[in-house]
Amino acid sequence: MAQAIYLDFNATAPLREEARAAMLAALDHFGNPSSVHAFGRRARRLVEQARLQVAALVEAAPAQVIFTAGATEANATVIMGSGRERVLASAIEHDSVLSAGPAVRVPVTGDGVVDLAALDRLLAADDRPALVSVMAANNETGVIQPVAEVAALAHRYGALVHCDAVQAAGKVPLALGTLGADLVSLSAHKLGGPQGVGALVVRDGLPVRPLLRGGGQERRRRAGTENVAGIAGFGAAARAAADSLSAFAGLATLRDHLEAQLLAAVPGACAFGAGAARVANTSCLLMPGVAAETQLMGFDLAGIAVSAGSACSSGKVTPSHVLLAMGASEAEAEETVRVSLGWTTTAQDVGRLIEVWQQIHQRATARTASSA
Ligand code: PLP
């Protein structure tokens, strides 16, 4: 069913007009970018132009960008191919990091910020070569992580540093040099590009063990014929996102208004991570006493798309590992929904969400009171 109000940008963002135009133009011209003839050279030009645009988004050099089939692949390439004996990952990383290999989980504070003192202790406790993976911003809470501090600390121990910047790219300014990470993962569809395209950005001189082997594409770092149209869309979206960073930052006004209204209206409601610096669009909201599934159904019936902080796989809803790591109880984690705004969001959309949120809460509490 088409949703009237889309507030799930952290799951995937709508395709930007610039990305659609670039993809349609690319689809009209076939050619393998590895072919030396004119068809191939044209496809190659599209890929290289996108590489410039994606590199610019994170102030990297084009040669540092490896295109992949999404951030899941970029993360797996790093975690599975680092050659490091120990992997330390923050406890709030995306599952594509946590499932890619056994990782020592670095705890976070109650606000969802990685605990630097704990990271220091974990690094000091074992002198085997390590890889440290800490995301730039969390997908559920939007909390921004101190990646530069993590990198400075980890580098003192000779560790490699990976940053999953999927939820920060296009939302806050990012520069490879300032982040200090050796490897950075990006995803096109979170910033208005197509799904199934991403990139791994690699510090100069750092060898990358390819996850996929075969052809010599991407300077022998990722085999497989490039997804030319997808990559062209990624490039155009990256450029549009870089050009609209200040507009994105303005979403904080709508998000803060939303939280102020809901927290004032319902005792016990809270926004996880609100005490820390966050990307402007994300709110992780606890509606006390109401299961996330009930909330999602209520929002869906009202034509509003949001998502649960809990992961639902094979019909079983498990409480979010992010919220549990922040010290939330299972019950709280199961009553939390994520709202993520974007460039199509209006004040009316947020007004409607506030209205429906309160209706869902009132209905659920009235039901509980009558069955008591
Ligand atoms: N990392 C983070 C923080 C994400 O939010 C996501 C998407 O949900 C991914 C990685 C995976 O990205 P992709 O869908 O491009 O594989």
Residues whose N, C-alpha, C, O or C-beta is under 5 A from the ligand:
A	BS01	PLP	N10 A11 G70 A71 T72 H94 S96 A137 N139 D164 V166 Q167 S187 V197 G198
